[in-house]
Amino acid sequence: MDRVKGRGERGAVGGREGMGRKGGRGRKGLGGGRKGGGRREEGGRRGRYTWKKDGVVVPNSQIVGVNETSGVISFLGIQSADFGTYQCYASNDYGTAVSKPFKVARALLGQFLTTLTDDVECKPYELCSVQCAGKPKCTPASECKYEWKIGEGTDDNVQPTKRIAVGKDGYLHFLYLDPTSDITTKNGLRKVYGCGIWNEVLKLFKKGGETTIKVTEIKSTPSKAEPAGIDHTDDKVQVRGQGQLTCIFKGYPVPDIEWLKPDNTRITTNDKYSIEDYGRRLVIRDAEEGDEGEYKCLGNNPSGMNVTMRPYLNVTFAPFLRNNEQMKNQIKPAGSNATFSCDAISLQNPPEDPPSPPKWYKNGEEIPSDQIGQGKNYTVSADKKVLTVLDVKKGEDTGNFLCESYNSEGTLYKDALLKVIDPIDLSYPPEGVVIDVEVSLGDSLNLGVFATTDPNYVLRYDWEYQAESSDPAQPVQPVMVDNNPYWTLFNGRRNLSIDTTVFGDEEKDIFQVVGHYRVKVHHQYESKMVTFNVFTNIIPIFGIIFLIIVIILIICMLFRNKGGVYLVDKKEVAAGHDPERELRDSGFHDLSRGDDDDNPKMDQVSLSDDFDKDVGSDDDSMADYDGDLNASKFNEDGSFIGLYGDKKSKTGGTTTV
């Protein structure tokens, strides 16, 4: 009878050999869902399923049925050629997703090498172990279980008790032999023990040779025996799997068993742990990285003696992504870049082999190396962990991207969908262009945006306003635009009306609408910005005041050196004269040209209005200057330049003005 069972990465299919406990004949299938290794197609559209074995498409036939709608593959009368590695491909308009590959292998349970009866010699009240001799090959090993029978048939099972256990490699252990119950039946016949194996996949049991127990000495009363460990099993389990550790102790009486975690804390049965088989088996559920380590099982007897065994739980896992933000589905506008990250790591406590550099696939096919590089379709980072799809194009680049990385414990397959859509197209204003609009009191403005995008998405328009700032170092914070007496949004918020008639004759109020208007045109996958600059030629009152202040400051600067007391005036006052009174009384007198023959020569004439006074007299105001009247020694303000001249004799000459 041919059977199929899906088991994640690995499946097993039964052969024709042997009889199962349950009969029936028919198809068994591997589903296209995740349990069977397949997957639902992304995007919500009905897809088409294809199966491949060892990379070759599996055709639909009477022996192997492939349902392209449901994704189920069924086998009837499976042959050796049907065993191999299978993958399910789910395709729709957006691309092709690929399942994790898994193996379909033959489940096997061979024949025992011997069916003869043998004897084993044991002593009463001591350990007696019976070997399961001539064991056949049984696969998959995780689905094979040892079972011991009493008698010639298969109905009477040896039931485990605190004193009887089935250990590693199928040994039947009497932790101490009870001569009254283990050797003969109630009818006084010698008990015959037979070892057998049950294959859960095949639903098949096979029994081997038989064994009887022969007592080598007679003991009427038992003697105490110190506890001792005789068997323990380690286990290897993947993260989130279930691990099992076992310990078997001998002794009389049979020791009680206590379990300790690697940190030496005592274990009790709860949602995480269960202690079964009379304390001999510890089950660890939903294994985590921190569960790995050396556990302790302690065998204790009433005398206070104890012994310890140390089974080890190895928690492993295939590579996994460093965080959940990698390999996410993406929707990108045409012309942009799409980046996928695949930063895979291995378990670190204890450290396992690092994962291999990722391989990248699109729609189930590895991306060719000649398409990777600058100026090509893709770029890949030096460590292979980042794939960038350049200048994505609608239709051409839409698809399913997958990264693959492996270590000694398994393989990571992680995929993500890239969907390329039409970008936002700004018809008005053009992208990157700032529109300047002048407004005057009494105007009504209409600012508007016209844009289109992919028909599957609806554009939204968010307006914000930023007033002009008098201090460029401290700009005014923008505010969201909403309807008020002078702002009105309409046409699906595509347009903004600015009405300044509400301000009446108050010119200062127009500055409530002067400034920068920005419109964010967007949907959930793209956004673009439009800017309008609304200005006015009206000068604000604070601007006029500022201008007046500037003019006053300029005038003050121009006249800051005018007026004051000159140096000549100080000399006159020091000599006892009053220049202001003399100027008021006499005024200025005309002096004739020196070369005019009709005018007398002006020898020894004082510069003061006292023309009747001789130069050098006590009454002459310029006498103290020694008659040095060189005009080049005067500044514009009347002060002297250079040093005063030495006194000279006044014998006549021309006055320099």
For each residue, the residues with C-beta under 8 A, 3 or more apart:
1: 14 16 20 23 24 25
2: 13 14 15 16 28 75 76 77 78
3: 13 14 28 107 201 202 203
4: 11 13 28 29 30 74 75 78 104
5: 11 12 13 28 107 201
6: 11 30 31 35 36 37 102
7: 10 11 12 102 140
8: 35 37 100 102
9: 37 100 101 102 103 410
10: 7 102 103 105 140
11: 4 5 6 7 30 102 103 104 105
12: 5 7 104 105 106 107 139 140 143 201
13: 2 3 4 5 75 78 82 83 104 105 106 107 201
14: 1 2 3 20 106 107 201 202 203 204
15: 2 18 106 107 108 202
16: 1 2
17: 108 109
18: 15 109 202 204 206
19: 204
20: 1 14 23 202 203 204
21: 203 204 205
22: 203
23: 1 20
24: 1
25: 1
26: 76
27: 65 74 75 76
28: 2 3 4 5 74 75
29: 4 36 65 72 73 74 75
30: 4 6 11 36 37 38 72 73 74 86 104
31: 6 35 36 38 70 71 72
32: 36 38 39 40 49 67 70 71 72 73 88 90
33: 36 38 39 40 71
34: 37 38 39 99
35: 6 8 31
36: 6 29 30 31 32 33 71 72 88
37: 6 8 9 30 34 86 87 88 99 100 101 102
38: 30 31 32 33 34 49 71 88 90 99
39: 32 33 34 88 90 97 99
40: 32 33 47 90
41: 45 46 47 90 91 92 94 97
42: 92 94 95 97 329 400 417
43: 92 93 94 417 419
44:
45: 41 92 93 94
46: 41 69 92
47: 40 41 90 91 92
48: 68 69 90 91 92
49: 32 38 66 67 68 69 70 71 88 89 90 91
50: 57 66 68 88 89 91
51: 57 58 66 73 86 87 88 89
52: 55 56 57 58 86 87 89
53: 56 58 82 84 85 86
54: 84 85
55: 52
56: 52 53
57: 50 51 52
58: 51 52 53 64 66 73 86
59: 64 66
60: 64 65 66 68
61: 64 65
62: 65 76
63: 75 76 77 78 79 82
64: 58 59 60 61 73 74 75 76 82
65: 27 29 60 61 62 72 73 74 75 76
66: 49 50 51 58 59 60 72 73
67: 32 49 70 71 72 73 74
68: 48 49 50 60 71
69: 46 48 49
70: 31 32 49 67
71: 31 32 33 36 38 49 67 68 88 90
72: 29 30 31 32 36 65 66 67
73: 29 30 32 51 58 64 65 66 67 86 88
74: 4 27 28 29 30 64 65 67
75: 2 4 13 27 28 29 63 64 65 78 82
76: 2 26 27 62 63 64 65
77: 2 63
78: 2 4 13 63 75 82 83
79: 63 82
80: 83 106
81:
82: 13 53 63 64 75 78 79 104
83: 13 78 80 103 104 105 106
84: 53 54 103 104
85: 53 54 101 102 103 104
86: 30 37 51 52 53 58 73 101 102 103 104
87: 37 51 52 98 99 100 101 102 364
88: 32 36 37 38 39 49 50 51 71 73 98 99
89: 49 50 51 52 96 97 98 99 364
90: 32 38 39 40 41 47 48 49 71 96 97 98 99
91: 41 47 48 49 50 95 96 97 363
92: 41 42 43 45 46 47 48 95
93: 43 45
94: 41 42 43 45 398 399 400 417 419
95: 42 91 92 362 363 398 399 400 417 418
96: 89 90 91 363 364 399 400
97: 39 41 42 89 90 91 364 400 402 415 417
98: 87 88 89 90 361 364 400 402 413 415
99: 34 37 38 39 87 88 89 90 102 413
100: 8 9 37 87 411 413
101: 9 37 85 86 87
102: 6 7 8 9 10 11 37 85 86 87 99
103: 9 10 11 83 84 85 86
104: 4 11 12 13 30 82 83 84 85 86
105: 10 11 12 13 83 139 140
106: 12 13 14 15 80 83 139
107: 3 5 12 13 14 15 139 140 143 199 201 202
108: 15 17 137 138 139 199
109: 17 18 136 137 138 144 197 199 202 204 206
110: 136 137 138 206
111: 136 206
112: 115 134 135 136 206 207 208 209
113: 133 134 135 136 208
114: 133 134 208 209
115: 112 207 208 209 210
116: 209 210
117: 192 209 210 211 212
118: 133 209 210 211 212
119: 211 212 213 214
120: 128 129 130 131 211 212 213 214
121: 213 214 215 216
122: 126 127 128 174 177 213 214 215 216
123: 126 128 177 215 216 217 219
124: 177 178 179 215 217 218 219 222
125: 176 177 178 179 219 222 223 225 252
126: 122 123 176 177 225 250 252
127: 122 173 174 175 176 177 230 250
128: 120 122 123 173 174 176 177 182 213
129: 120 167 171 172 173 174 230
130: 120 171 172 173 174 193 195 211 213
131: 120 170 171 211
132: 135 146 148 169 170 171 172 195 208
133: 113 114 118 195 208 209 211
134: 112 113 114 208 209
135: 112 113 132 138 169 170 195 197 208
136: 109 110 111 112 113 197 206 208
137: 108 109 110
138: 108 109 110 135 141 144 197 199
139: 12 105 106 107 108 144
140: 7 10 12 105 107 143 144 201
141: 138 144
142:
143: 12 107 140 199 200 201
144: 109 138 139 140 141 197 198 199 200
145: 197 198 200
146: 132 166 170 195 196 197
147: 157 195 196 197 198 205
148: 132 157 158 166 172 193 194 195 196
149: 153 154 155 156 157 158 193 194 195 196 207
150: 156 157 158 191 192 193 194
151: 156 191 192 194
152: 192 194 210
153: 149 156
154: 149 196 205 207
155: 149
156: 149 150 151 153
157: 147 148 149 150
158: 148 149 150 164 166 172 193
159: 164
160: 164 165 166 277 278
161: 164 278
162: 175 254 278
163: 174 175 176 178 254
164: 158 159 160 161 172 173 174 175
165: 160 172 173 175 248 277 278 280
166: 146 148 158 160 170 171 172 173
167: 129 170 171 172 173 230 231 246 248
168: 171 231 233 246
169: 132 135
170: 131 132 135 146 166 167 195 197
171: 129 130 131 132 166 167 168 231
172: 129 130 132 148 158 164 165 166 167 193 195
173: 127 128 129 130 164 165 166 167 230 231 248 250
174: 122 127 128 129 130 163 164 177 178 182
175: 127 162 163 164 165 248 249 250 251 254
176: 125 126 127 128 163 222 225 250 251 252 253 254
177: 122 123 124 125 126 127 128 174 182 183 213 215
178: 124 125 163 174 181 182
179: 124 125 182 183 215 218 219
180: 183
181: 178
182: 128 174 177 178 179 191 213
183: 177 179 180 190 191 213 215
184: 188 189 190 191
185: 188 189 190 191
186:
187:
188: 184 185
189: 184 185
190: 183 184 185 212
191: 150 151 182 183 184 185 212 213
192: 117 150 151 152 210 211 212
193: 130 148 149 150 158 172 210 211 212 213
194: 148 149 150 151 152 207 208 209 210 211
195: 130 132 133 135 146 147 148 149 170 172 207 208 209 211
196: 146 147 148 149 154 205 206 207 208
197: 109 135 136 138 144 145 146 147 170 205 206
198: 144 145 147 204 205
199: 107 108 109 138 143 144 202 203 204 205
200: 143 144 145 203
201: 3 5 12 13 14 107 140 143
202: 3 14 15 18 20 107 109 199
203: 3 14 20 21 22 199 200
204: 14 18 19 20 21 109 198 199
205: 21 147 154 196 197 198 199
206: 18 109 110 111 112 136 196 197
207: 112 115 149 154 194 195 196
208: 112 113 114 115 132 133 134 135 136 194 195 196
209: 112 114 115 116 117 118 133 134 194 195
210: 115 116 117 118 152 192 193 194
211: 117 118 119 120 130 131 133 192 193 194 195
212: 117 118 119 120 190 191 192 193
213: 119 120 121 122 128 130 177 182 183 191 193
214: 119 120 121 122
215: 121 122 123 124 177 179 183 218
216: 121 122 123
217: 123 124
218: 124 179 215
219: 123 124 125 179 222 223
220:
221:
222: 124 125 176 219 252
223: 125 219 252
224: 252 253 301 303
225: 125 126 176 250 251 252
226: 251 301 303 305 307
227: 249 250 251 255 299 300 301 305 306 307
228: 249 250 251 299 307
229: 232 247 248 249 250 299 307 308 309
230: 127 129 167 173 248 249 250
231: 167 168 171 173 246 247 248
232: 229 245 246 247 248 297 309 310 311
233: 168 244 245 246 311
234: 245 311 312 313 314
235: 243 244 245 311 312 313 314
236: 243 313 314 316
237: 241 242 243 284 287 313 314 315 316
238: 241 287 315 316 317 318 409 410
239: 287 288 289 315 316 317 347
240: 286 287 288
241: 237 238 287
242: 237 283 284 285 286 287
243: 235 236 237 283 284 287 291 313 315
244: 233 235 281 282 283 284
245: 232 233 234 235 281 282 284 295 297 311 313
246: 167 168 231 232 233 277 280 281 282 311
247: 229 231 232 257 280 297 299 309 311
248: 165 167 173 175 229 230 231 232 280
249: 175 227 228 229 230 254 255 257 299 307 309
250: 126 127 173 175 176 225 227 228 229 230 254
251: 175 176 225 226 227 228 254 255 299 301
252: 125 126 176 222 223 224 225
253: 176 224 301 302
254: 162 163 175 176 249 250 251 301
255: 227 249 251 299 300 301 306 307
256: 279 299 300 301
257: 247 249 275 278 279 280 297 298 299 300
258: 266 279 297 298 300
259: 266 267 273 275 279 282 295 296 297 298
260: 264 265 266 267 295 296 297 298
261: 264 265 266 267 293 295
262: 292 293 294 295
263:
264: 260 261 296
265: 260 261
266: 258 259 260 261
267: 259 260 261 273 275 282
268: 273 275
269: 273 274 275
270: 273 274
271: 285
272: 284 285 286
273: 259 267 268 269 270 282 283 284 285
274: 269 270 282 283 285
275: 257 259 267 268 269 279 281 282 283
276: 280 281 282 283
277: 160 165 246 280 281
278: 160 161 162 165 257
279: 256 257 258 259 275
280: 165 246 247 248 257 276 277
281: 244 245 246 275 276 277
282: 244 245 246 259 267 273 274 275 276 295 297 311
283: 242 243 244 273 274 275 276
284: 237 242 243 244 245 272 273 287 291 313
285: 242 271 272 273 274
286: 240 242 272
287: 237 238 239 240 241 242 243 284 291 313 315
288: 239 240 291 315
289: 239 292 315 317 347 348 349
290: 349
291: 243 284 287 288 313 315
292: 262 289 313 314 315 349 350
293: 261 262 312 313
294: 262 310 311 312
295: 245 259 260 261 262 282 310 311 312 313
296: 259 260 264 308 309 310
297: 232 245 247 257 258 259 260 282 308 309 310 311
298: 257 258 259 260 306 307 308
299: 227 228 229 247 249 251 255 256 257 306 307 308 309
300: 227 255 256 257 258 304 305 306
301: 224 226 227 251 253 254 255 256 304 305 306
302: 253
303: 224 226
304: 300 301
305: 226 227 300 301
306: 227 255 298 299 300 301
307: 226 227 228 229 249 255 298 299
308: 229 296 297 298 299
309: 229 232 247 249 296 297 299
310: 232 294 295 296 297
311: 232 233 234 235 245 246 247 282 294 295 297
312: 234 235 293 294 295
313: 234 235 236 237 243 245 284 287 291 292 293 295
314: 234 235 236 237 292
315: 237 238 239 243 287 288 289 291 292 347
316: 236 237 238 239 347 352 409
317: 238 239 289 320 346 347 352 409 410
318: 238 406 407 409 410 411 412
319: 344 345 346 355 356 405 406 407 410 411 412
320: 317 344 345 412
321: 324 326 327 342 343 344 345 412 414
322: 326 343 344 345
323: 326 343
324: 321
325: 328 341
326: 321 322 323 340 341 342 343 414
327: 321 340 341 342 401 403 414 415 416
328: 325 416
329: 42 416 417 418 419
330: 338 340 416 417 418 419
331: 419 420 421 525
332: 336 337 338 392 418 419 420 421 525
333: 336 420 421 422 423 424 454 525 526
334: 392 393 394 420 421 422 423
335: 391 392 423
336: 332 333 391 392 423 526
337: 332 388 389 390 391 392
338: 330 332 388 389 392 397 418
339: 386 387 388 389
340: 326 327 330 360 386 387 388 389 401 403 416 418
341: 325 326 327 385 386
342: 321 326 327 358 360 385 386 387 403 405 414
343: 321 322 323 326 385
344: 319 320 321 322 355 358 385 403 405 412
345: 319 320 321 322 348 354 355
346: 317 319 351 352 353 354 355 407 409
347: 239 289 315 316 317 350 351 352
348: 289 345 351 352
349: 289 290 292
350: 292 347
351: 346 347 348
352: 316 317 346 347 348 407 408 409
353: 346 407 408
354: 345 346 407
355: 319 344 345 346 405 406 407 412
356: 319 405 406 407
357: 383 384 385 405
358: 342 344 384 385 403 404 405
359: 366 384 403 404 405
360: 340 342 366 367 378 380 384 387 401 402 403 404
361: 98 364 365 366 367 401 402 403 404
362: 95 365 367 399 400 401 402
363: 91 95 96 399 400
364: 87 89 96 97 98 361 400 402
365: 361 362
366: 359 360 361
367: 360 361 362 371 372 378 387
368: 371 372
369: 372
370: 376
371: 367 368 376 377 378
372: 367 368 369 376 377 378 379 380
373: 376 378 379
374: 379
375:
376: 370 371 372 373 379 390
377: 371 372 389 390 397
378: 360 367 371 372 373 387 388 389 390
379: 372 373 374 376 387 388 390
380: 360 372 384 386 387 388
381: 384 385 386
382:
383: 357 386
384: 357 358 359 360 380 381
385: 341 342 343 344 357 358 381
386: 339 340 341 342 380 381 383
387: 339 340 342 360 367 378 379 380 401 403
388: 337 338 339 340 378 379 380
389: 337 338 339 340 377 378 392 397 401 418
390: 337 376 377 378 379
391: 335 336 337
392: 332 334 335 336 337 338 389 397 418 420
393: 334 396 397 420
394: 334 397 398 420 421 422
395: 398 420
396: 393 420
397: 338 377 389 392 393 394 418 420
398: 94 95 394 395 418 419 420
399: 94 95 96 362 363 417 418
400: 42 94 95 96 97 98 362 363 364 415 416 417 418
401: 327 340 360 361 362 387 389 415 416 417 418
402: 97 98 360 361 362 364 413 414 415 416
403: 327 340 342 344 358 359 360 361 387 412 413 414 415
404: 358 359 360 361 411 412 413
405: 319 342 344 355 356 357 358 359 411 412
406: 318 319 355 356 410 411 412
407: 318 319 346 352 353 354 355 356 410
408: 352 353
409: 238 316 317 318 346 352
410: 9 238 317 318 319 406 407
411: 100 318 319 404 405 406
412: 318 319 320 321 344 355 403 404 405 406
413: 98 99 100 402 403 404
414: 321 326 327 342 402 403
415: 97 98 327 400 401 402 403
416: 327 328 329 330 340 400 401 402
417: 42 43 94 95 97 329 330 399 400 401
418: 95 329 330 332 338 340 389 392 397 398 399 400 401
419: 43 94 329 330 331 332 398
420: 331 332 333 334 392 393 394 395 396 397 398
421: 331 332 333 334 394 453 454 456 457 525
422: 333 334 394 425 452 453 454 455
423: 333 334 335 336 453 454 526
424: 333 451 452 453 459 521 522 523 526 527 528
425: 422 451 452 453
426: 429 430 431 449 450 451 521 528 530
427: 450 451 452
428: 448 449 450
429: 426 433 434 435 449 530 532
430: 426 433
431: 426 528 530
432:
433: 429 430
434: 429 531 532 533
435: 429 447 531 532 533
436: 532 533 535
437: 445 447 532 533 534 535
438: 534 535 536 537
439: 443 445 498 500 510 513 514 534 535 536
440: 443 500 510 536 537 538
441: 500 503 505 507 510 538
442: 500 501
443: 439 440 498 500
444: 497 498 499 500 501
445: 437 439 497 498 500 534
446: 495 496 497 498
447: 435 437 495 496 497 498 517 532 534
448: 428 491 494 495 496
449: 426 428 429 461 494 495 519 521 530
450: 426 427 428 494
451: 424 425 426 427 459 521 528
452: 422 424 425 427 459
453: 421 422 423 424 425 457 459 523 526
454: 333 421 422 423 457
455: 422
456: 421
457: 421 453 454 523 524 525
458: 523
459: 424 451 452 453 521 522 523
460: 493 520 521 522 523
461: 449 492 493 494 519 520 521
462: 480 493 519 520 522
463: 480 481 489 493 496 517 518 519
464: 478 479 480 481 517 518 520
465: 478 479 480 481 515 516 517
466: 475 476 477 478 479 515 516 518
467: 476 511 512 514 515
468: 476 511 514 515
469: 472 474 475 476
470: 542
471: 474
472: 469 475
473:
474: 469 471
475: 466 469 472
476: 466 467 468 469 515
477: 466
478: 464 465 466 516 518
479: 464 465 466
480: 462 463 464 465
481: 463 464 465 487 489 496 517
482: 487 489
483: 487 488 489
484: 487
485: 499 502
486: 498 499 500 502 503 512 513
487: 481 482 483 484 496 497 498 513
488: 483 496 497 499
489: 463 481 482 483 493 495 496 497
490: 493 494 495 497
491: 448 494 495
492: 461
493: 460 461 462 463 489 490
494: 448 449 450 461 490 491
495: 446 447 448 449 489 490 491
496: 446 447 448 463 481 487 488 489 517
497: 444 445 446 447 487 488 489 490
498: 439 443 444 445 446 447 486 487 513 534
499: 444 485 486 488 502
500: 439 440 441 442 443 444 445 486 503 509 510 513
501: 442 444 504
502: 485 486 499
503: 441 486 500 506 507 509 510 512
504: 501 509
505: 441
506: 503 509
507: 441 503 510 538 540
508: 511 540 541
509: 500 503 504 506 512
510: 439 440 441 500 503 507 513 514 536 538
511: 467 468 508 514 536 540
512: 467 486 503 509
513: 439 486 487 498 500 510 534
514: 439 467 468 510 511 534 535 536
515: 465 466 467 468 476 534
516: 465 466 478 531 532 533 534
517: 447 463 464 465 481 496 531 532 533 534
518: 463 464 466 478 529 530 531 532
519: 449 461 462 463 529 530 531 532
520: 460 461 462 464 527 528 529
521: 424 426 449 451 459 460 461 527 528 529 530
522: 424 459 460 462 526 527 528
523: 424 453 457 458 459 460 526 527
524: 457
525: 331 332 333 421 457
526: 333 336 423 424 453 522 523
527: 424 520 521 522 523
528: 424 426 431 451 520 521 522
529: 518 519 520 521
530: 426 429 431 449 518 519 521
531: 434 435 516 517 518 519
532: 429 434 435 436 437 447 516 517 518 519
533: 434 435 436 437 516 517
534: 437 438 439 445 447 498 513 514 515 516 517
535: 436 437 438 439 514
536: 438 439 440 510 511 514
537: 438 440
538: 440 441 507 510
539: 543 544
540: 507 508 511 543 544
541: 508 544 545
542: 470 545 546
543: 539 540 546 547
544: 539 540 541 547 548
545: 541 542 548 549
546: 542 543 549 550
547: 543 544 550 551
548: 544 545 551 552
549: 545 546 552 553
550: 546 547 553 554
551: 547 548 554 555
552: 548 549 555 556
553: 549 550 556 557
554: 550 551 557 558
555: 551 552 558 559
556: 552 553 559 560
557: 553 554 560
558: 554 555
559: 555 556 562
560: 556 557
561:
562: 559
563:
564:
565: 569 570
566: 569 570 637 638 639
567: 570 571 638 639 640
568: 571 572 579 638 639
569: 565 566 572 573 579
570: 565 566 567 573 574
571: 567 568 574 575 621 624 625
572: 568 569 575 577 578 579 621
573: 569 570 576 577 578 579
574: 570 571
575: 571 572 621 624
576: 573
577: 572 573 582 608 621
578: 572 573 581 582
579: 568 569 572 573 582 583
580: 583 584
581: 578 584 585
582: 577 578 579 585 586 608 609
583: 579 580 586 587 588 609
584: 580 581
585: 581 582
586: 582 583 589 609
587: 583 609
588: 583
589: 586 609 611
590:
591: 602 655 657
592: 596 598 599 602
593: 596 599
594: 601 602 654 655
595:
596: 592 593 599
597:
598: 592
599: 592 593 596 602
600:
601: 594 652
602: 591 592 594 599 605 654 655
603: 650 651 652 653
604: 614 615 616 650 652
605: 602 611 615 655
606: 610 611 613 614 615 620 621 622
607: 621 622 629 655
608: 577 582 613 620 621 622
609: 582 583 586 587 589
610: 606 613 619 620 621
611: 589 605 606
612:
613: 606 608 610 617 619 620
614: 604 606 617 620 650
615: 604 605 606 620 622 623 627 650
616: 604 620 623 627 650
617: 613 614 620 623
618: 623
619: 610 613
620: 606 608 610 613 614 615 616 617 623
621: 571 572 575 577 606 607 608 610 624
622: 606 607 608 615 625 627 629
623: 615 616 617 618 620 626 627
624: 571 575 621
625: 571 622 628 629 644 645
626: 623 644 645 646 647 648
627: 615 616 622 623 645 647 648 650
628: 625 633 644 645 646 648
629: 607 622 625 655 656
630: 633 645 656
631: 634 656 657
632: 641 656
633: 628 630 640 641 642
634: 631 638 639 640 641
635: 638 639 640 641
636:
637: 566
638: 566 567 568 634 635
639: 566 567 568 634 635
640: 567 633 634 635 644
641: 632 633 634 635
642: 633
643:
644: 625 626 628 640
645: 625 626 627 628 630 648
646: 626 628
647: 626 627
648: 626 627 628 645
649:
650: 603 604 614 615 616 627
651: 603
652: 601 603 604
653: 603
654: 594 602
655: 591 594 602 605 607 629
656: 629 630 631 632
657: 591 631
